Amino acid sequence: MTIEQAKQVLRDNGYFVDNLWNVSDVQVVFECTDEEAQEVLLASMTNEQTMEQIWYSIDEFGSMDNLKRNE
């Protein structure tokens, strides 16, 4: 299976895959192994401030699109 096929399987199941991060994104900045880069990505993507910003953005853009809120 290609990466694009795998992304399509995830997309078909409701996942957003248009903005994925890769170890190379970390390795452009730091000299590190793939495993170390994965640890940096995990810490970055699960950081409380990062998660708060994502939820804020979801709320903002959903509101701007006049989506009805769940009760």
N, C-alpha and C positions, 0 to 999 in steps of 0.2 A: 504494500500500500504506500502510495506517495504521501508526502506531507499535506498536499492539497486535498487528497482524498480523505485523509484522517480529519482534517479541519472541516470538511463537508459533513462527515459523519457527526462530529460534535455540533456543528451548526444545525443540522437536521434535528438534533435533540435539545435545541434551545440554548446552546452555549455561545457566547460571544468570543470569536477567535480572530477578529480582524486586527488585534493589537496584542501580539504575543512577544514575550521577551525571551532572549536567548543568552546562553553563557557568553557569547561573543560580545554582547552589549556591555557586560561587566569587564571582559578582557580587553576592551578598547581603552578602558580607564586604568585597570589594575593588572599587574602580572600575577596570575593565579591559575590554579588548575580548574578543570571543569567542575569538580566537586566543590571547590571553594566558591566559584562563581554561582553555583546553584544555591549555596548557603546564603550568599549576599542577596540573590533574587528572592529567596524565601523570606528572609528578614525584611526586605524592602516591601514586598507585596503584601505581607501580613502585618505590617506596622500599623499601630492604632491610628496614627495621623493619616496615613495613606488610605485606610479603610474609611475613616470619617470623610475625607475629601471625595472619595468615590460615591458614598451615600449622598453627600451634599449635591454632587453633580447630577446624580440620578434624579433627585428631588427637583432640582432647578430645571433640567431639561424636560422632564415629564410635565412639570407645571407650565413651561413655556409652550409645550405642544398641546396644552389644555387637556391632558389626560385626566380621567376621573380617578380620584383616590379611592383605594380600598378602605372599607370601614371596619 
